[in-house]
Amino acid sequence: MGTLSAELIDDLVQMEPVEDRWRDLAESRSNAFVTPDWFHSWWEFQGSRSSSPLISVVRREDGSIAGLMPLVLDRSSRPRAIRFAGASIGDRFHPIAEVEDEDEVAAATLAALEGAGLDGTMLLFEHASSESRWWRMQNGPPAKRKIVEQQQTVAPYIDLRGLDWDGYLAKRSRKFRKQVRRAERTLTREHGMRIRTTDAETLDSDLAVLFRLHDLRRNMLGGSSLGPPARRSLRRFALAAQRRDWLRLIVLEADGGPIAAFLGWRFGDSFVSYQGGFDPAWSKQSVGFALEALAIRAAIEEGAAEYDFLLGTEDWKRRFTDEERPSQTAIVLRAGRPVWALVAAEARLRALADRFERRPATRKLVRSMHGLIPTARRS
């Protein structure tokens, strides 16, 4: 690809000339979490309180943009960290470049950080693909940098290529097929089920419905992790996504009122399931299950190449798919820093804590302890 060089942008005004190319590259990777729209939504209500922009724009010798990395310098805890913007509420991050270019884009970004005197700052690459190489290249000379891998998880998805709805159902069990058909039939015949998608006029009210139903469900499971700033960020992103026809906000109504809601988007080839909620009073009618199945059918009818459940190993996701992508957080530190030993110990503690967090009795305690560890961030 030739020699690449990176420029670090620390002024939001300087972002504007590159945003169209930025968005196009993000769409080529079908990942809305690395769009300028996600950046601005997170920045306005969360990032601006504790971070400074540090966007790497990587150019070829002819001046054309080969890729970007929308980073921020986060001061929300010690040690400071360079991380992807919006990682606290997003699920997949990587250099914004074609897959074959991302290693070189990451290497050029690291060179720019070193040139700016930031090579001693912790690099916190959250929700990176375990199968990628770009974050491993940050290691540099063995004596100079070290990597800790932690928070390993998976992101279930459905490969929809070549499938119609009947073809997808045929891949699942007979029991699953019966449950899908029974849930939809029962809700339609006995409760007058209606499926409604949001538009510009109903966006605010439908988001309020989504958050209310989300809270009803999550309150039974120990509470929601979506605080007020995150909800304001999601509202701003939803508005931007609605204007660009990405948004997929679906409300399921029965007996004349909303009982389940789905928040996702279609971006590039991917149909994303981001957040949902339902009224627990309707659990016996499997309304959450029914709405997810309806969203999958909508993705197939739109011609999406995949349906992405994002991060998490919840049992309900396993009902819909057996496919998954491995993901993890990679922490890159300059060798010899005192915090290195703490970060290495943290990786082991997190692995232990993750097991305890699955138990309702200890979940709240473990979540409170997460805020005390070196890589914890408030936004």
N, C-alpha and C positions, 0 to 999 in steps of 0.2 A: 504493500500500500504506500510505500515511500515514507519519508520522514514526517513525523507528526509533532506538533507543538501545542501546548495547552495554555490558555489564558484563564486566569482566575477572576471571576466577576464578583465583586462585593457590593454592588449597587443595583437595586432592583430595576432602576431605569435602564441600565445597560442590558438587561435581559430582553427587553422588547424586540430588538432587531433579530434575535435568534429564536424567538418563540415558535414561529411557523415551522422552521426546520426541526426544532426540538420536538414539537408535537407530531410531525410526520415520522420521525425516527421512532418515537414511542409507539405510534400506531403500527409501524412495521413489526414491532415486537409484541403487539396486542396487550400492552401493559399500561393501563391508565394511571398506575401508581407513580410512574416516572414522567408524567406530563407536566407542563407548566400550570395547568389548571389545578392539579393536585397540590403542586408547590404553593401556589397563591392561597388556596383554601386553607391549607395547614398553617402557612405563615401568618395570615391575618389574625387568627384566633389563638395560635399556640406558639409557633416558632419565634415570632418577633419578640417575645418576652424574655427569651433566654439564649437566642442564637444570633449569629451573623451569617449572611449569605456567603457562600464560597463555591460558586458554580463554575465548574471546569468546562470550558468550550475548547474542544480539540479540533484543530484544523490541519488540512493537508498543505503541502507546499504551495499549491495554487490558491490557497485561501478558503477553499470550500470546507464546510463542517463535516468532519468524519464521525463525530459523536460528542456527547456531553455527559457530565456526571453532576446532577443537582445536589450538591453537598451543602452542609452548613457546619459552622464551628459552634458546637453546643457547649454552653457553660452552665447547664442546669445542675451539674454536680461535679465533684472532683474524682478523677482527673477530667480535664476538658476532653472532648472527643470530636472528631470529624466524622460525620455520619450522613446518610441520605436524608433529605428533607421529607418529613411526613412519615418516617418509618414507624412512629409510635401508633399510627392508625392504619398503616398499610401492610401488605402481606408479601410483596415480591419486589426486589430491588436489584439493579444491575446497571452497568454502563449503558447509556442510551445510544446504541449503535447496532449495526448489523452483527449477527452472532459471530461472524468470522473476523470482525474488527474489534470486538470488545476487549480482548487482551491488550492490544496496542493502545486503545483509548485509556484503559486503566493505567498502563505503564506511563503514558505521557502525563496523565494527571498526577501520578506520584512524583514525577520529575518536577512538575510545577509546584507542588506542595513543598518539596525539598528546597527549590529555588526561593520560595517565600519564607523559608526558615521555620516551616511547620512540620518538618520531618520527625520531630520528637513528640508530636501530638498523637494520642491514641486514635487509631482508625477503627471505627465501629461499623462494620458492614452487616446490618441486620437483614434477615430473611433473604439470604443469598442462596442460589442453587448450589447444592452440595456437589453437583456434577460439573459445575463451571470451573474454569482455570483462572479467570481474571483476578480473583482475590488472592489466590495462591501466589501469583506473580508479584504481589506486594511484598513478598518475603525478602527479595533482594539478596545480597550476600548473606550467607548463613550467620555470620557473626554480627550482622547489623540489625536485622529484624527477626522477630519471632511471631508466630501465629498461634492463637488459641481458638479452637473450634468448640462452640457450645450451643445450647438450646436447639438441639437437633429435633426436627419434626418432619412432617410430610404435608403435602398439599394434594388432596384427592382431586381428580378430574375425570371427565368422560371424553374420550376421543369420539367425536360425532361424525367424522368424515365417512361418507358413504352410507350413513344411517338415516332411515326415516323412523317415525315413532314406533311402528310395529317392529322394525328391525332392532331398535334399542330394547324394547320390551322382551324380544326373543332372547336377548343376551342375559336377562335376569331370570330369577327362579320363577317357577309356576306360582308359588305363594306370593311373591312380589307382584306379579301381574294381577292376581286376584285382588290384592289389597288396593292397588291403584284404581282398578275399575270399580271396586265396591265403594271406596271413599268418595269418588266423584259421583257415582250414581246416587248414593245416599244423600249427599249434600244437595244435589240437584233436585231430586224428587221430593225429599222430605223438608228441605229448608230453603228452597228457592235460590240456590247458589248463583251468585253473579260475580264475574271476574271483571275488574276495572283497572285500566292502566292510567297513570297520572298524565296530566297535561299542564301547560303553563298556569292555568287558572286554579287547578286543584293541588299544585305541588306543595304549598305550605301546609294545607290541611292534611294532605296525605302523609307528609313527613311526621306531623304531629300524631297521626294514627299509628304510624310505624313505631315511633318511639314509645308511645303508650303501651302498645301490644308487646313490644320488646321488653319493657319493664315488667309487665305482668308475668311474662314467662321467666325472665331472669331472676326476679325476686324469689322464685321458688328454688333457684339454683345457687343462691349465695350473693346475688346482686350483679348489676351490669358494670362492665369496665368502661362504658362510654359516659364520661363526665360531660358537663355543660360545654367546655371548650371544644371537645371532640365533636359534639353534636352540632355546634355552630359551624365547624369546619366542614362537616358532612353536608350540612344544609347549603353552604356556599358551593361546594363541589357539585351537588345535585342540580343546582341552578345552572351552573356552567354546562354540565352534562346534558341537561334537558335542552338547552339552546343548541347544542351540537348534535342532538338526536342520539346520544349515547345512553341516556338514562332508561332504566327498566324498573320502574316502581309500580308494583302490582298489588292491588288490594282485593282480597276475597271477602265478599259479603254474603251473609246468610241471615234469614229471618229479618231482613231489612236493615242490617247493620254490619259494620266491619268486624271480622273475627280473626283475620290473619293478614299479614302484609309482608312483602318481599322487596328488598332494595338491592339492585344490581345494575349492571350496565353491559352494553354490547360495545366492545372497543376492538377494532381490528377483527381478527378471526375468533376472538374469545368472548363468550357470554359468561359474565361473572356473577356469582351468588355471594353478595357481601354481607348482608345483615337481614334478619327477619324477626318476626314475632307473631305470637298468636295468643288468643284468650285461653288460658288453661281450662276454663269451663267447657271448652269444646274439644278437649283432648281425646275423648272417646270416639269422636268423629274423625280423628286423624287429620285435622285441618292443616297442620304444618306440613305433614307428609304430602297431602294432596296439593298444596300450593307449590311445593318444590317440584313435584312431578309436572305440574302445569308449566312451570318456568322452563324445565328441561324440554318439554314439547315445544314451547315457543322458540327456544334456541335452535332446535332442529328445523322448525318451519322457517326461521330466518336464514338458515344456511350457515350457521356458525360452525367452525371447525372443532371447537371444544367447549365444554361446560366446566368452569373452574369453581370448585368449592372453596378455594383458598386454604389457608393454613388450618390445621386442626385434625385430630384423630377421633372426633366424636362418632359414636356408634351410628347415629342417624345418617351420616355421610356414607358409611360403609354399606348401607342398604341400597344406595344408588349406583355404586361403582366399586371396582376392585383395583382401579388404576390410581397411581399416586406418584408425585415427584418429591424427592428428598430436599429438605431446606434446612438451613442453619444460620447462626450468627458467627461471623469470623472477626476476631479482634486482633489487630496488628499493632505491635508495640516495638519500639526500639529496644534492643537487647540491653540489659543492664539497668533499666529503670526500676526504682524500688517497687513501683506498683505492679511490676510483672508477676511477682510471687502471689500477690493478692488476686490478680485476674486469673491466674492458673488455678488457685484454690477455689475461686468462685465457680469455675467451670464444673468442678467436681461437686460443689454444694448445690448448684442449680440442678444437676442431674438427680441428686437425692431429693431436692425439694419438689421437683416435678412429679415424683411418685406420690409424695404426700399431698400435693395439691389436688390430686384426683379424689381425695377423701373429703367429703363435705365438712367434717368436723375440724379439719386442719387447714382448709383452703384459705380462709380469711387471714390466719396467722402467717401462712407462707407468703401471701400477697403483700402483707405489710413488711415482711422481712426483705422482699425484693428491692424495696426502696433504699436499703442501707448498703447495698453492694456496689463495688466500684463502677460497673458499667450501667447502673440504673440511670434512667433519664426521666425527667418530669414532663417532657413534651415531645 
